[in-house]
Amino acid sequence: MTESESFELAQFLKQKRLVTGLSQKDIAEKLGYSTSQFISNWERGVSQPPLHTLRKLSELYKINADEMFNVLLKSTIAQVEVDLKRKFYSNEAPI
């Protein structure tokens, strides 16, 4: 898995925000957050927005909810694959 697959959702969120011409602060205010740090964390792949927030972001970014879902699904599957491989091949795994 490449780094771009790992951070696909983060990159997608940043790209769509930039296309709409909104700042991280604009998005934070529209979502009711007191700081834009949440949005920064999402766009850097540090954390992911809650599912209900992803639906709201679809509306704010004027994109189809299915497009957002598909990016989320692909990103989630990629992360599960990384986690599972790490656990499966770990030398600390009990036999």
Steps between C-alpha positions, in 0.01 A plus 500: 500500500634842410497808720248659262257216561553531873422870496246498218215630716719775645613613155146479366364718780768763451456505123123538519528778760747689282276461194213660689723791603436448871765525770543251780361768730189537279436125518558490876248778553239340272538171690487666842861438600678764707830450319618406153743246650244222447486571128881523482529160670255344255684643200838378628369149570553532875134422568175449310177693532200322653270340241223757551757774440608338174139524382495869592834554322347346186237772511748780574732388220205445265596143417290188472479305827581181305832651391587579862391151608715331234809694602431419866453131418821475297696684769355283777575176316858614439547584869350168612740320265799681652384427855425136427837442331680663791319279750523181291869528430596635841764297681308561820189320382415201723519161332 
